[in-house]
Amino acid sequence: MKKDDIDEVIKRLREIYPALREPVVTTIAKDNDPFKVLVSTVLSLRTKDETTLKASYRLFEKASNVEALDKFDVEEIEKLIYPVGFYKTKAKNLKKIASILINKYGGRVPCEMDELLKLPNVGRKTANLVLAKGCNKDAICVDIHVHRISNRLGLVKTKTPEETEFELMKVLPRKYWIEFNDLLVPFGQNICRPISPFCSKCPVYEFCDRVGVEKHR
C-alpha cells in the first residue's frame, strides 16, 4: 500500500462502517466521558463485545462516576461485571483505579499519556483509547486488529502493537488518528479476518499488499 492511497482507503472503510457492528467502547464513548471509556476498556480486555457492553451498563447504572465506584467494595464490583474475563482481577483494579483517581487526580481521569500509564492494568492501548475517545485528543489506539491490518496492507512493517503505533504516527495523517481504530476493528472482525480473510468482499483489496496472507476467501 502506498502512502498516497491512505485517503481513498479511509474513505472506503468509512462507507462500509455503518453496515458493521461498531466497537463496544465506541458505543460507550458517545457520552464523551473519559471515566466510562476507561472503565469499559478495562472490562473489554479478553472479553467479547456483547459481554463487555452489558457489564459496563450494569456497572454504570450503579456507579456512573469515580466517586460512586469508589464506594463499592471489590465483591460488589465483581457481581456487577461478571462474567467478563478475569472479572475478579478487573474488579480489584477498578477499585484501585477509583481510589487513585480520587486521591491523586481530584476524581478526574487524567488526559495525559504518562499519567494514564500509572494506573493499574492500563497500557498504551487503553491509554490511547481514553485519550482519543474520552478526551478527544489525537491518539492512535492499536489493538490486535489495527496491528494486523496495518501490516497486512503494507502501511507499516512492525512486530508489535507498540511499534505499529509509533510507525503509524509517522505515516498516517493526524486527522485520521482518532477514528482509525473505530474503522479497523469491525473491518478486522468481519472482513479482514486473521485467518482466511474475505478478500472477495474487501473494499480496499486493490490497495492491499496482502502481507502474510496465505489463504483467503
Secondary structure as UniProt FT lines:
FT   HELIX           3..5
FT   HELIX           6..16
FT   HELIX           17..19
FT   HELIX           24..28
FT   HELIX           29..31
FT   HELIX           34..44
FT   TURN            45..46
FT   HELIX           49..62
FT   HELIX           66..70
FT   HELIX           74..81
FT   TURN            82..83
FT   TURN            85..86
FT   HELIX           87..105
FT   TURN            106..107
FT   HELIX           113..116
FT   TURN            117..118
FT   TURN            120..121
FT   HELIX           124..129
FT   HELIX           130..134
FT   HELIX           144..153
FT   HELIX           161..171
FT   HELIX           174..176
FT   HELIX           177..190
FT   HELIX           199..201
FT   TURN            203..204
FT   HELIX           205..207
FT   TURN            211..212
//
